[in-house]
Amino acid sequence: MAIGIAYLNLKTYLMELRIYFYPFEQIDQIRRKIEDNILPHHLDFKVVWFDSLGAKSSCLLVKTPDIRILIDPGIAVMHPSFPAPRQAKIKWYKEGYEAIVKASRKADIIIITHYHYDHFTDFDKDIYFRKKILAKDPNEYINDSQRGRAERFYRNLYSNFGVENVELLMQKPITRKYPNPLNELPTAIAKNFGDYNKRRKELLNKGFEWFKKRVAKWNTYPRIPELKLNHVEVVFADGKEFVFGETIIKFSKPLFHGIEFSRLGWVVAVVVNYKGDKLLYTSDLNGPIIEDYAEWIIKENPRILVLDGPATYMLGYTLNLINFRRAIDNALKIVEKTNIELMIYDHHLTREPRFKERTKEVWRLGEKLGKRIVTAAEILGEKQAVLLYK
């Protein structure tokens, strides 16, 4: 009771401070921290929604004493082959969406790692109100479908926050040369695949031709601008670092969404660093499949790793056995060579019921080394949704 009275008195006091002394945003941030009953003294996080809870998502609320960061506030209904009734899928989607909106009210920063609908929401003003958005650059290292989604999203965002004619804000295209992305993947390119080498070379050559066509489009796109408006700010984050007190948010350069020259496009991964304590969020690397990305994760050496596993439900379709083996080997190296205490192994991985059997080497190695590997559902003490109707 005494705590409750103290809380009410403090809330009243903060309202008075808002009126007389402090700007709205500063008091609002203090209020959110009090209402959530947490003033963290370290790096912490909360699972918002992931695929293991029944809807496609990879949303996390990361907290430090300086800042609260909502990563990838998006959600989508599970695919038709997911083993659950349609009504259950819709129920999980709605629950996940509500969880994302609720989490957004506690966040200061929103991160969008790419423009797939299970990673961002288009459009709910409540999610983005009074937020600084650190987003994947929509003007380059992007495929056609993500570019279209990004255009719609920023048109909706800017118009809802006071821009009368968004088209007038669009900037002139910038022509530039782009190097072959394979130049930054020496380990993957040097890897010997035996009998598959010839076929792999053909695929990489075709991929580079596809890449050159994307470059031609990037050089003609009207540029979507970064903006700072009254109640929202947008900054494109690729390859950048942002400092908030003693918290550093670091973004990778654009990384392939899966294999080399994946037609799904590019993503940015995120490292949140508070006084050397790190959480690394891979976004959609699908394993990772690419060896150089695994080396980067090992070099970062996070305490907490949020790793999207391979899409085992697509084995034999868009994921062949060779690339699946790469994903397993890379995950094993990461578990062995980092000092991770916790790895959330989820997202694409938990979309079919045999996912643990197919990736059993990873789970066993984590157990052997005393490193906790879990799905998001397991963190919350729940059974994975993909197993509920088995």
Secondary structure as UniProt FT lines:
FT   HELIX           2..20
FT   HELIX           24..35
FT   TURN            36..37
FT   STRAND          44..50
FT   HELIX           51..53
FT   STRAND          58..63
FT   STRAND          68..71
FT   TURN            80..81
FT   HELIX           86..104
FT   TURN            105..106
FT   STRAND          109..112
FT   TURN            117..119
FT   HELIX           125..128
FT   TURN            129..130
FT   STRAND          131..135
FT   TURN            138..139
FT   HELIX           144..160
FT   TURN            161..162
FT   HELIX           166..169
FT   HELIX           181..184
FT   HELIX           186..190
FT   HELIX           194..196
FT   HELIX           197..218
FT   TURN            219..220
FT   STRAND          227..228
FT   STRAND          232..236
FT   TURN            238..239
FT   STRAND          241..244
FT   TURN            245..246
FT   STRAND          247..251
FT   STRAND          255..256
FT   TURN            260..261
FT   TURN            263..264
FT   STRAND          266..267
FT   STRAND          270..274
FT   TURN            275..276
FT   STRAND          277..281
FT   TURN            286..288
FT   HELIX           291..300
FT   STRAND          304..308
FT   HELIX           312..314
FT   TURN            316..318
FT   HELIX           321..337
FT   STRAND          342..346
FT   HELIX           347..351
FT   TURN            353..354
FT   HELIX           355..358
FT   HELIX           360..369
FT   STRAND          372..374
FT   HELIX           376..379
FT   TURN            380..381
FT   HELIX           385..387
FT   TURN            388..389
//
